[in-house]
Amino acid sequence: MSTVATSAPLLVYFSSISGNTARFIDKLDLRAVRIPLHASDGPLTVEEPFVLVTPTYGGGQGRGVEKGAVPKQVIRFLNDEGNRSLIRGVISAGNTNFGEQFCVAGDIISRKCRVPHLYRLELFGTQDDVDRVSDGLERWWNLQ
């Protein structure tokens, strides 16, 4: 039996109570699974390669600005070696008010997991972000 690669990756995303990242994911209309908000919901385990979509928290100034930028739920998900071994890229959301720390969570994950930081978007993304990510993600995925 042969397998056929899908034209787009599975998106694994985290969205806080604000729902900004979830609204962006809904606009993409791609296969997606959400990292649980509460630890009591149990861990998420994936079994296929994926692209992670995460918000950036914080945006403080001075030393230690990266501390706390990656949501704890995302850290817990990536601390599972099986999950971490399947990450192929990261997309991050943030607030441009964070200045140089805009989307720094994606930079951190990209560096630590050695995957590309594919896209950065403001909060829940514009229609241009949706179009850019939808088109570019499919092309990038098919080159993998």
MIDOSE-1310 file (N, C-alpha, C; in nm, 2 decimals, decimal comma, always signed):
residues 144
mstv	+0,08/-0,12/+0,00/+0,00/+0,00/+0,00/+0,09/+0,12/+0,00; +0,06/+0,22/-0,09/+0,14/+0,34/-0,09/+0,07/+0,45/-0,02; +0,15/+0,55/+0,03/+0,09/+0,66/+0,09/+0,12/+0,79/+0,01; +0,03/+0,88/+0,01/+0,04/+1,00/-0,06/+0,05/+1,12/+0,04
atsa	+0,15/+1,20/+0,02/+0,17/+1,31/+0,11/+0,06/+1,41/+0,09; +0,02/+1,47/+0,20/-0,08/+1,58/+0,19/-0,02/+1,71/+0,14; -0,10/+1,79/+0,09/-0,05/+1,92/+0,03/-0,02/+2,02/+0,13; -0,06/+2,00/+0,25/-0,04/+2,10/+0,36/-0,02/+2,02/+0,49
pllv	+0,06/+2,08/+0,58/+0,10/+2,01/+0,70/-0,02/+2,01/+0,80; -0,01/+1,93/+0,90/-0,09/+1,94/+1,02/-0,04/+2,06/+1,09; -0,13/+2,15/+1,14/-0,10/+2,26/+1,23/-0,13/+2,22/+1,37; -0,03/+2,24/+1,45/-0,05/+2,22/+1,60/-0,04/+2,36/+1,66
yfss	-0,15/+2,40/+1,73/-0,15/+2,54/+1,77/-0,19/+2,55/+1,92; -0,14/+2,66/+1,98/-0,19/+2,69/+2,11/-0,26/+2,83/+2,10; -0,37/+2,84/+2,17/-0,45/+2,96/+2,18/-0,50/+2,98/+2,32; -0,47/+3,10/+2,38/-0,51/+3,12/+2,51/-0,66/+3,15/+2,52
isgn	-0,71/+3,19/+2,63/-0,85/+3,23/+2,64/-0,90/+3,34/+2,55; -0,80/+3,43/+2,51/-0,84/+3,54/+2,42/-0,88/+3,48/+2,28; -0,83/+3,37/+2,25/-0,87/+3,30/+2,12/-0,81/+3,36/+2,00; -0,72/+3,45/+2,01/-0,66/+3,51/+1,89/-0,60/+3,41/+1,79
tarf	-0,52/+3,32/+1,84/-0,45/+3,22/+1,75/-0,56/+3,13/+1,70; -0,66/+3,09/+1,77/-0,76/+3,00/+1,72/-0,84/+3,07/+1,61; -0,86/+3,20/+1,62/-0,93/+3,27/+1,51/-0,85/+3,27/+1,38; -0,72/+3,28/+1,39/-0,63/+3,28/+1,28/-0,64/+3,14/+1,21
idkl	-0,63/+3,03/+1,30/-0,63/+2,90/+1,25/-0,76/+2,87/+1,18; -0,87/+2,92/+1,23/-1,00/+2,90/+1,17/-1,01/+2,96/+1,03; -0,94/+3,07/+1,01/-0,94/+3,14/+0,88/-0,86/+3,06/+0,78; -0,76/+2,98/+0,82/-0,68/+2,90/+0,73/-0,75/+2,78/+0,67
dlra	-0,84/+2,73/+0,74/-0,92/+2,61/+0,69/-0,83/+2,50/+0,65; -0,73/+2,47/+0,74/-0,64/+2,36/+0,73/-0,66/+2,26/+0,84; -0,60/+2,14/+0,83/-0,61/+2,04/+0,94/-0,53/+2,10/+1,06; -0,59/+2,10/+1,17/-0,53/+2,16/+1,29/-0,58/+2,09/+1,42
vrip	-0,49/+2,09/+1,52/-0,52/+2,04/+1,65/-0,47/+2,13/+1,75; -0,54/+2,15/+1,86/-0,51/+2,25/+1,96/-0,44/+2,19/+2,08; -0,33/+2,25/+2,12/-0,27/+2,22/+2,25/-0,36/+2,26/+2,36; -0,39/+2,16/+2,45/-0,49/+2,20/+2,56/-0,45/+2,32/+2,64
lhas	-0,55/+2,39/+2,68/-0,52/+2,51/+2,76/-0,49/+2,48/+2,91; -0,55/+2,38/+2,96/-0,53/+2,34/+3,10/-0,46/+2,21/+3,11; -0,37/+2,20/+3,20/-0,29/+2,07/+3,22/-0,39/+1,96/+3,26; -0,50/+1,99/+3,32/-0,60/+1,89/+3,36/-0,66/+1,82/+3,24
dgpl	-0,65/+1,89/+3,12/-0,71/+1,83/+3,00/-0,63/+1,72/+2,94; -0,51/+1,69/+3,00/-0,43/+1,59/+2,95/-0,34/+1,64/+2,84; -0,23/+1,57/+2,81/-0,13/+1,61/+2,71/-0,18/+1,58/+2,57; -0,13/+1,65/+2,48/-0,15/+1,63/+2,33/-0,03/+1,55/+2,28
tvee	-0,05/+1,44/+2,21/+0,06/+1,37/+2,15/+0,03/+1,36/+2,00; +0,12/+1,40/+1,91/+0,10/+1,39/+1,77/+0,18/+1,28/+1,71; +0,14/+1,23/+1,60/+0,20/+1,11/+1,54/+0,24/+1,14/+1,39; +0,25/+1,27/+1,35/+0,29/+1,30/+1,22/+0,36/+1,43/+1,22
pfvl	+0,44/+1,46/+1,12/+0,51/+1,59/+1,11/+0,41/+1,71/+1,11; +0,45/+1,82/+1,17/+0,35/+1,93/+1,19/+0,43/+2,07/+1,19; +0,35/+2,17/+1,18/+0,40/+2,31/+1,19/+0,33/+2,36/+1,32; +0,41/+2,42/+1,41/+0,36/+2,47/+1,53/+0,32/+2,62/+1,51
vtpt	+0,20/+2,66/+1,56/+0,16/+2,80/+1,56/+0,14/+2,84/+1,71; +0,21/+2,95/+1,75/+0,21/+2,99/+1,89/+0,20/+3,14/+1,90; +0,13/+3,18/+2,01/+0,14/+3,33/+2,04/+0,26/+3,35/+2,11; +0,30/+3,48/+2,12/+0,41/+3,53/+2,21/+0,35/+3,60/+2,33
yggg	+0,40/+3,57/+2,44/+0,36/+3,64/+2,56/+0,46/+3,74/+2,60; +0,42/+3,84/+2,67/+0,51/+3,94/+2,73/+0,55/+4,05/+2,64; +0,68/+4,08/+2,63/+0,72/+4,19/+2,55/+0,79/+4,29/+2,64; +0,84/+4,24/+2,75/+0,91/+4,33/+2,85/+1,03/+4,39/+2,80
qgrg	+1,10/+4,47/+2,87/+1,22/+4,54/+2,83/+1,34/+4,49/+2,92; +1,46/+4,50/+2,86/+1,58/+4,47/+2,94/+1,61/+4,32/+2,94; +1,69/+4,28/+3,04/+1,74/+4,14/+3,05/+1,62/+4,05/+3,08; +1,63/+3,93/+3,02/+1,53/+3,83/+3,04/+1,40/+3,85/+2,97
vekg	+1,40/+3,93/+2,86/+1,27/+3,95/+2,79/+1,22/+3,83/+2,73; +1,31/+3,73/+2,70/+1,26/+3,61/+2,64/+1,19/+3,51/+2,74; +1,22/+3,54/+2,87/+1,16/+3,45/+2,97/+1,01/+3,47/+2,97; +0,94/+3,37/+2,96/+0,80/+3,38/+2,96/+0,73/+3,40/+2,83
avpk	+0,81/+3,42/+2,72/+0,76/+3,45/+2,59/+0,68/+3,34/+2,53; +0,73/+3,21/+2,55/+0,67/+3,09/+2,50/+0,57/+3,04/+2,60; +0,44/+3,03/+2,56/+0,34/+2,98/+2,66/+0,39/+2,85/+2,73; +0,36/+2,83/+2,85/+0,39/+2,71/+2,93/+0,34/+2,58/+2,86
qvir	+0,22/+2,60/+2,81/+0,15/+2,48/+2,74/+0,23/+2,44/+2,62; +0,29/+2,53/+2,55/+0,37/+2,49/+2,43/+0,50/+2,43/+2,48; +0,56/+2,48/+2,58/+0,68/+2,42/+2,64/+0,65/+2,28/+2,68; +0,55/+2,26/+2,75/+0,51/+2,12/+2,80/+0,49/+2,03/+2,68
flnd	+0,42/+2,08/+2,57/+0,40/+2,00/+2,45/+0,54/+1,96/+2,39; +0,63/+2,06/+2,38/+0,76/+2,03/+2,31/+0,85/+1,96/+2,40; +0,83/+1,95/+2,53/+0,91/+1,87/+2,62/+0,89/+1,72/+2,60; +0,79/+1,69/+2,53/+0,77/+1,55/+2,49/+0,85/+1,52/+2,37
egnr	+0,95/+1,43/+2,38/+1,05/+1,41/+2,28/+0,99/+1,36/+2,15; +0,88/+1,28/+2,16/+0,81/+1,24/+2,04/+0,75/+1,35/+1,96; +0,68/+1,44/+2,03/+0,62/+1,56/+1,97/+0,74/+1,65/+1,91; +0,84/+1,67/+1,99/+0,95/+1,76/+1,94/+1,01/+1,71/+1,81
slir	+1,02/+1,58/+1,80/+1,09/+1,52/+1,69/+1,01/+1,54/+1,56; +0,89/+1,57/+1,57/+0,80/+1,58/+1,45/+0,78/+1,73/+1,40; +0,83/+1,83/+1,48/+0,81/+1,97/+1,44/+0,90/+1,99/+1,32; +0,84/+2,06/+1,22/+0,91/+2,10/+1,10/+0,92/+2,25/+1,08
gvis	+0,84/+2,33/+1,15/+0,85/+2,47/+1,13/+0,76/+2,54/+1,24; +0,78/+2,67/+1,25/+0,70/+2,74/+1,35/+0,65/+2,87/+1,29; +0,52/+2,90/+1,33/+0,46/+3,03/+1,29/+0,43/+3,10/+1,42; +0,46/+3,23/+1,44/+0,43/+3,29/+1,56/+0,34/+3,41/+1,54
agnt	+0,26/+3,44/+1,65/+0,18/+3,56/+1,65/+0,23/+3,65/+1,77; +0,21/+3,77/+1,75/+0,25/+3,86/+1,86/+0,18/+4,00/+1,84; +0,23/+4,09/+1,92/+0,18/+4,23/+1,92/+0,30/+4,32/+1,88; +0,28/+4,40/+1,77/+0,39/+4,49/+1,73/+0,43/+4,59/+1,83
nfge	+0,34/+4,61/+1,93/+0,38/+4,69/+2,05/+0,49/+4,64/+2,13; +0,53/+4,51/+2,11/+0,64/+4,45/+2,17/+0,77/+4,49/+2,11; +0,77/+4,57/+2,00/+0,89/+4,62/+1,94/+0,98/+4,50/+1,89; +1,11/+4,51/+1,93/+1,20/+4,41/+1,89/+1,16/+4,27/+1,94
qfcv	+1,08/+4,26/+2,04/+1,04/+4,13/+2,09/+0,91/+4,07/+2,02; +0,87/+4,14/+1,91/+0,75/+4,09/+1,83/+0,78/+3,95/+1,78; +0,69/+3,86/+1,82/+0,70/+3,72/+1,78/+0,82/+3,64/+1,82; +0,88/+3,69/+1,94/+1,01/+3,63/+1,98/+0,98/+3,48/+2,02
agdi	+0,86/+3,44/+2,06/+0,84/+3,30/+2,09/+0,88/+3,21/+1,97; +0,84/+3,25/+1,85/+0,88/+3,18/+1,73/+1,03/+3,17/+1,71; +1,10/+3,28/+1,74/+1,25/+3,28/+1,73/+1,31/+3,18/+1,83; +1,26/+3,18/+1,95/+1,31/+3,09/+2,06/+1,29/+2,94/+2,01
isrk	+1,16/+2,91/+1,97/+1,13/+2,77/+1,93/+1,21/+2,73/+1,81; +1,23/+2,82/+1,71/+1,31/+2,79/+1,59/+1,45/+2,76/+1,63; +1,51/+2,84/+1,72/+1,65/+2,82/+1,76/+1,66/+2,68/+1,84; +1,57/+2,66/+1,93/+1,59/+2,54/+2,02/+1,55/+2,41/+1,94
crvp	+1,46/+2,42/+1,85/+1,42/+2,29/+1,78/+1,48/+2,28/+1,64; +1,56/+2,38/+1,61/+1,63/+2,38/+1,48/+1,54/+2,36/+1,36; +1,43/+2,45/+1,36/+1,34/+2,45/+1,25/+1,32/+2,59/+1,20; +1,27/+2,61/+1,08/+1,25/+2,75/+1,03/+1,14/+2,82/+1,10
hlyr	+1,16/+2,95/+1,12/+1,05/+3,04/+1,17/+0,98/+3,09/+1,04; +0,87/+3,03/+1,01/+0,81/+3,05/+0,87/+0,74/+3,18/+0,86; +0,66/+3,22/+0,95/+0,58/+3,35/+0,94/+0,56/+3,41/+1,08; +0,55/+3,54/+1,08/+0,52/+3,62/+1,19/+0,39/+3,70/+1,16
lelf	+0,30/+3,71/+1,25/+0,17/+3,78/+1,23/+0,13/+3,86/+1,35; +0,06/+3,96/+1,33/+0,00/+4,05/+1,43/-0,13/+3,98/+1,49; -0,13/+3,95/+1,62/-0,24/+3,90/+1,69/-0,31/+3,79/+1,62; -0,43/+3,81/+1,55/-0,50/+3,70/+1,49/-0,49/+3,71/+1,34
gtqd	-0,40/+3,79/+1,29/-0,37/+3,79/+1,14/-0,47/+3,87/+1,06; -0,42/+3,93/+0,95/-0,51/+3,99/+0,85/-0,54/+3,90/+0,74; -0,62/+3,94/+0,65/-0,65/+3,85/+0,53/-0,53/+3,83/+0,45; -0,44/+3,93/+0,45/-0,31/+3,92/+0,38/-0,23/+3,81/+0,44
dvdr	-0,23/+3,80/+0,58/-0,15/+3,70/+0,65/-0,21/+3,56/+0,61; -0,34/+3,55/+0,61/-0,41/+3,42/+0,58/-0,37/+3,38/+0,44; -0,38/+3,47/+0,35/-0,34/+3,43/+0,21/-0,19/+3,39/+0,20; -0,11/+3,47/+0,26/+0,04/+3,45/+0,25/+0,07/+3,31/+0,32
vsdg	+0,02/+3,28/+0,43/+0,05/+3,16/+0,50/-0,02/+3,04/+0,43; -0,14/+3,05/+0,39/-0,20/+2,94/+0,31/-0,13/+2,90/+0,19; -0,09/+3,00/+0,11/-0,02/+2,97/-0,02/+0,12/+2,93/+0,01; +0,19/+3,00/+0,09/+0,33/+2,97/+0,12/+0,35/+2,84/+0,19
lerw	+0,27/+2,81/+0,29/+0,28/+2,69/+0,37/+0,27/+2,57/+0,28; +0,17/+2,57/+0,19/+0,15/+2,45/+0,10/+0,27/+2,43/+0,01; +0,32/+2,54/-0,05/+0,44/+2,53/-0,14/+0,56/+2,48/-0,06; +0,59/+2,54/+0,06/+0,70/+2,50/+0,15/+0,69/+2,35/+0,18
wnlq	+0,57/+2,31/+0,23/+0,55/+2,17/+0,27/+0,58/+2,07/+0,16; +0,54/+2,10/+0,04/+0,56/+2,01/-0,07/+0,70/+2,00/-0,11; +0,79/+2,10/-0,07/+0,93/+2,09/-0,10/+1,01/+2,01/+0,01; +0,94/+1,97/+0,11/+1,00/+1,90/+0,22/+1,03/+1,75/+0,18
